[in-house]
Amino acid sequence: MANTGSMTAEAQKAPLDDVMLAMDVVDTLRHEDNLVAREMSASDREAQLIDRLRKIYHDQGIEVPDRILKEGVKALDESRFTYTPPVDTFQTRLARLYVRRGRWGRPVAIGLALVVLVIGGYFLGYRPYQAGVAEAARIELAETMPAQMDALYRQIFNETKVQSASDDAAELVSRGKAAAERGDREEAAGIIAQLETIRDTLLAEYSIRIVNRPGESTGVWRFPEANTDATNYYLVVEAVGPNGQLVNLPITNEETGQTEEVSTWGIRVPEVTYEAVRVDRQDDGIIQRNILGIKQYGFLETDFTMPVLEGAITQW
């Protein structure tokens, strides 16, 4: 039984061995270019090829049956065991592209992921953000800023004791709403700032007191750069609230053009006022009339007890 099984296995194996031998014969013929070129022109082509092949294999110690050699020669003629590349068509190009996917697949996948990320970020992030910003700007101009103007006007109207303040505020509100309606946010914001200044000025209450402390200047004088023949006189003053606390005010320095929040500054006065204060202090070292002006609640202007001029300095 064992021999029978062995014989069966050999019988099944033999055809595969024959095929392999035939393939080897064809391969030998292909690689022996000179042999093929020379023998293909001979009249007795098959016999000469078989003889040459038999010798080649014999020299290698391999005995190949004639039927295998004949089969190999026949296979060469029939182009068996020869790879013929497919016709270059769109389908074959796609197939080659698919086979080479290991080289281009990862970069393409990363590129597609980036494209999806960018597009998704644009439509899901940037566009909604821009829409939100635009809507917020629209609401600010259409609702928030006009409401601020109305609220400031009501405060001014309720607190003022002079008609000019409410009249000025009403005109500013009209201009501000027109600016907001046409989308001019900068002008609308500037008008809101002006309304706030009017309100804060009305609410402010303080006295302008001439500084009279040892070691501190009561007054200074300057030669203006524009006219060195003239002399500008300044009294050093401070704003004092009802409870005695110093009050910061926005003062524009006429020499630099800068506006600063200060409680002490120099206010320009005529020479006669400057001299009157100097004489008052020289008398006994104390300025008897040390209140230069009073700013009352509900009013825009300060009532001055002595003549003053336009202009101020914040440094001396």
C-alpha positions as CSV (number, residue, x, y, z in Angstrom):
1,M,0.0,0.0,0.0
2,A,2.9,2.3,0.8
3,N,4.4,1.7,-2.7
4,T,1.1,2.3,-4.4
5,G,0.8,5.7,-2.5
6,S,4.3,6.6,-3.5
7,M,3.7,5.8,-7.2
8,T,0.5,7.8,-7.1
9,A,2.3,10.8,-5.7
10,E,5.0,10.5,-8.4
11,A,2.4,10.2,-11.1
12,Q,0.8,13.4,-9.8
13,K,4.1,15.1,-9.5
14,A,5.5,14.2,-12.9
15,P,3.3,16.6,-15.0
16,L,4.4,19.5,-12.8
17,D,8.1,18.5,-13.2
18,D,7.6,18.2,-17.0
19,V,6.1,21.7,-17.1
20,M,9.0,23.1,-15.0
21,L,11.5,21.5,-17.3
22,A,9.8,22.8,-20.3
23,M,9.8,26.3,-18.8
24,D,13.5,25.9,-18.1
25,V,14.1,24.9,-21.7
26,V,12.3,27.9,-23.0
27,D,14.2,30.1,-20.6
28,T,17.5,28.6,-21.7
29,L,16.6,29.3,-25.4
30,R,15.7,32.9,-24.6
31,H,19.0,33.5,-22.8
32,E,21.1,31.9,-25.4
33,D,20.6,34.7,-28.0
34,N,23.5,33.5,-30.3
35,L,22.2,30.0,-30.3
36,V,18.7,31.0,-31.2
37,A,19.8,33.4,-33.9
38,R,22.1,30.8,-35.5
39,E,19.9,27.8,-35.2
40,M,16.6,29.5,-36.2
41,S,18.0,29.9,-39.7
42,A,19.0,26.3,-40.1
43,S,16.8,24.0,-42.2
44,D,16.7,21.3,-39.7
45,R,15.9,23.8,-36.9
46,E,14.2,21.7,-34.4
47,A,16.7,18.8,-34.5
48,Q,19.7,21.1,-34.2
49,L,18.1,23.0,-31.3
50,I,17.3,19.8,-29.5
51,D,20.9,18.5,-30.0
52,R,22.3,21.8,-28.7
53,L,19.9,21.8,-25.8
54,R,20.7,18.2,-24.9
55,K,24.4,19.0,-24.8
56,I,23.9,22.1,-22.7
57,Y,21.9,20.2,-20.1
58,H,24.3,17.2,-20.3
59,D,27.2,19.5,-19.5
60,Q,25.3,20.6,-16.5
61,G,24.7,17.0,-15.4
62,I,21.0,17.1,-16.2
63,E,19.3,14.5,-18.4
64,V,16.3,15.9,-20.1
65,P,14.0,13.6,-22.2
66,D,13.7,14.5,-25.8
67,R,9.9,15.0,-25.4
68,I,10.6,17.8,-22.9
69,L,13.1,19.4,-25.2
70,K,10.6,19.2,-28.1
71,E,7.9,20.6,-25.9
72,G,10.2,23.5,-24.9
73,V,11.0,24.3,-28.5
74,K,7.4,24.2,-29.4
75,A,6.5,26.4,-26.4
76,L,9.1,29.0,-27.6
77,D,7.5,29.0,-31.0
78,E,4.1,29.4,-29.5
79,S,5.3,32.1,-27.1
80,R,4.2,30.1,-24.1
81,F,5.7,31.0,-20.8
82,T,6.2,34.5,-22.2
83,Y,4.8,37.5,-20.6
84,T,3.0,39.8,-23.0
85,P,2.2,43.2,-21.4
86,P,-1.4,44.2,-21.7
87,V,-2.4,47.0,-24.1
88,D,-2.0,50.4,-22.6
89,T,-5.6,51.4,-22.0
90,F,-7.3,53.6,-19.4
91,Q,-8.3,50.4,-17.5
92,T,-4.7,49.1,-17.4
93,R,-3.5,52.5,-16.2
94,L,-6.0,52.4,-13.4
95,A,-4.9,48.9,-12.5
96,R,-1.2,50.0,-12.4
97,L,-2.2,53.0,-10.3
98,Y,-4.0,50.7,-7.9
99,V,-1.1,48.3,-7.6
100,R,1.2,51.2,-6.8
101,R,-1.2,52.6,-4.1
102,G,1.3,51.8,-1.4
103,R,3.5,54.6,-2.7
104,W,0.9,57.3,-3.3
105,G,-1.9,56.2,-1.1
106,R,-0.6,57.8,2.2
107,P,0.4,61.2,0.8
108,V,-2.9,61.4,-1.1
109,A,-4.9,60.4,2.0
110,I,-3.1,63.0,4.0
111,G,-3.7,65.6,1.3
112,L,-7.4,64.8,1.2
113,A,-7.6,64.9,4.9
114,L,-6.0,68.4,4.9
115,V,-8.4,69.5,2.2
116,V,-11.4,68.2,4.1
117,L,-10.0,69.9,7.3
118,V,-9.6,73.3,5.5
119,I,-13.0,73.1,3.8
120,G,-14.6,72.0,7.0
121,G,-12.8,74.7,9.0
122,Y,-13.9,77.3,6.5
123,F,-17.6,76.3,6.3
124,L,-18.0,75.2,9.9
125,G,-15.7,77.7,11.7
126,Y,-14.6,80.7,9.7
127,R,-17.9,81.4,7.9
128,P,-20.0,81.1,11.0
129,Y,-17.5,83.3,12.9
130,Q,-17.6,85.9,10.1
131,A,-21.3,85.8,10.1
132,G,-21.4,86.2,13.9
133,V,-19.0,89.2,13.7
134,A,-21.1,90.8,11.0
135,E,-24.3,90.2,12.9
136,A,-22.8,91.6,16.1
137,A,-21.7,94.7,14.2
138,R,-25.2,95.0,12.7
139,I,-26.8,94.7,16.1
140,E,-24.4,97.2,17.6
141,L,-25.1,99.8,15.0
142,A,-28.8,99.2,14.7
143,E,-29.6,98.7,18.4
144,T,-26.8,99.0,21.0
145,M,-25.4,102.4,20.0
146,P,-28.7,104.1,19.4
147,A,-29.8,102.8,22.8
148,Q,-26.6,104.2,24.4
149,M,-27.3,107.6,22.9
150,D,-30.8,107.7,24.1
151,A,-29.7,106.7,27.7
152,L,-27.0,109.3,27.7
153,Y,-29.5,112.0,26.5
154,R,-32.0,111.1,29.2
155,Q,-29.2,111.4,31.9
156,I,-28.1,114.8,30.5
157,F,-31.7,116.0,30.2
158,N,-32.4,115.0,33.8
159,E,-29.2,116.4,35.4
160,T,-28.6,119.6,33.5
161,K,-29.5,123.0,34.8
162,V,-28.8,124.8,31.6
163,Q,-30.8,124.4,28.4
164,S,-27.7,124.5,26.2
165,A,-26.6,121.1,27.5
166,S,-29.8,119.3,26.5
167,D,-29.9,121.1,23.2
168,D,-26.3,120.1,22.4
169,A,-27.1,116.5,23.4
170,A,-30.2,116.3,21.2
171,E,-28.2,117.5,18.2
172,L,-25.4,114.9,18.9
173,V,-28.0,112.1,19.3
174,S,-29.5,113.0,15.9
175,R,-26.1,113.0,14.2
176,G,-25.0,109.8,16.0
177,K,-28.1,107.8,15.0
178,A,-27.7,109.0,11.4
179,A,-24.1,107.8,11.4
180,A,-25.1,104.4,12.9
181,E,-27.8,104.0,10.3
182,R,-25.3,104.5,7.4
183,G,-22.8,102.1,9.1
184,D,-20.3,104.7,10.2
185,R,-19.3,103.1,13.5
186,E,-16.3,105.4,14.1
187,E,-18.4,108.6,14.0
188,A,-21.2,107.0,16.1
189,A,-18.6,106.0,18.7
190,G,-17.1,109.5,18.7
191,I,-20.5,111.1,19.3
192,I,-21.2,108.6,22.2
193,A,-17.9,109.8,23.7
194,Q,-19.0,113.5,23.4
195,L,-22.3,112.7,25.1
196,E,-20.4,111.0,27.9
197,T,-18.2,114.1,28.3
198,I,-21.2,116.3,28.6
199,R,-22.8,114.0,31.2
200,D,-19.6,113.7,33.3
201,T,-19.1,117.5,33.1
202,L,-22.7,118.1,34.4
203,L,-22.2,115.6,37.2
204,A,-18.9,117.1,38.3
205,E,-18.7,119.4,41.3
206,Y,-15.5,121.0,42.5
207,S,-13.6,124.2,43.2
208,I,-10.5,125.4,41.4
209,R,-8.1,126.3,44.2
210,I,-4.8,128.1,43.8
211,V,-1.9,126.0,45.2
212,N,-0.4,127.7,48.2
213,R,1.9,125.2,49.9
214,P,5.5,125.7,51.0
215,G,8.0,124.6,48.4
216,E,5.4,124.5,45.6
217,S,5.0,127.1,42.9
218,T,1.9,129.3,42.9
219,G,2.5,130.6,39.4
220,V,4.9,130.4,36.5
221,W,5.4,132.3,33.3
222,R,6.7,131.2,29.8
223,F,7.9,132.8,26.6
224,P,5.7,131.1,23.9
225,E,7.7,129.7,21.0
226,A,5.4,131.3,18.4
227,N,6.0,134.8,19.9
228,T,9.1,135.2,22.1
229,D,8.2,138.8,22.6
230,A,5.1,137.8,24.5
231,T,4.8,136.3,28.0
232,N,2.3,133.7,29.1
233,Y,1.3,133.7,32.8
234,Y,-0.1,130.7,34.6
235,L,-1.5,130.1,38.0
236,V,-0.9,126.6,39.4
237,V,-4.3,125.3,40.5
238,E,-6.0,122.0,41.7
239,A,-9.5,120.7,41.5
240,V,-11.0,120.0,45.0
241,G,-14.2,118.1,45.4
242,P,-17.0,118.8,48.0
243,N,-15.4,116.5,50.6
244,G,-11.9,118.0,50.1
245,Q,-10.6,115.2,47.8
246,L,-8.7,116.1,44.7
247,V,-10.5,115.5,41.4
248,N,-8.8,114.4,38.2
249,L,-9.9,116.4,35.1
250,P,-9.0,116.0,31.4
251,I,-6.6,118.9,30.8
252,T,-5.1,119.7,27.4
253,N,-1.5,121.0,27.5
254,E,-1.4,123.8,25.0
255,E,2.4,123.4,24.6
256,T,2.3,119.7,23.6
257,G,-1.3,119.2,22.4
258,Q,-1.7,116.2,24.7
259,T,-4.7,115.7,27.0
260,E,-3.9,114.3,30.4
261,E,-6.0,113.3,33.4
262,V,-4.6,115.5,36.2
263,S,-5.7,117.1,39.5
264,T,-3.1,119.9,39.4
265,W,-2.3,122.0,36.4
266,G,-1.4,125.5,35.3
267,I,-4.2,127.7,34.0
268,R,-3.3,130.7,31.8
269,V,-4.4,134.1,33.2
270,P,-3.9,137.7,32.3
271,E,-0.9,139.5,33.8
272,V,-3.2,141.5,36.1
273,T,-4.6,138.4,37.7
274,Y,-1.1,136.9,38.0
275,E,0.2,140.0,39.7
276,A,-2.8,140.2,42.0
277,V,-2.2,136.7,43.3
278,R,1.5,137.4,43.7
279,V,0.9,140.5,45.8
280,D,-1.7,138.6,47.9
281,R,0.8,136.0,48.7
282,Q,3.7,138.4,49.4
283,D,1.6,140.2,52.0
284,D,1.7,137.5,54.6
285,G,2.7,134.3,52.7
286,I,-1.0,133.2,52.4
287,I,-3.3,133.7,49.5
288,Q,-6.5,135.0,50.9
289,R,-8.5,134.7,47.7
290,N,-7.3,131.2,46.8
291,I,-10.5,130.0,45.0
292,L,-10.1,130.9,41.4
293,G,-13.3,129.3,40.2
294,I,-16.3,127.1,41.2
295,K,-17.8,124.3,39.1
296,Q,-21.3,123.6,40.3
297,Y,-23.3,120.4,39.8
298,G,-25.6,120.5,36.7
299,F,-23.6,123.2,34.9
300,L,-21.2,122.9,32.1
301,E,-19.1,126.0,32.7
302,T,-16.9,127.0,35.7
303,D,-17.7,130.4,37.3
304,F,-14.3,132.2,37.8
305,T,-13.8,134.8,40.5
306,M,-10.9,136.4,38.6
307,P,-10.2,136.9,34.9
308,V,-8.7,133.8,33.2
309,L,-7.7,133.0,29.6
310,E,-8.0,130.0,27.4
311,G,-5.0,127.6,27.7
312,A,-3.3,125.4,30.2
313,I,-0.1,123.5,30.9
314,T,0.4,120.2,32.8
315,Q,4.2,120.4,33.2
316,W,6.4,123.3,34.4
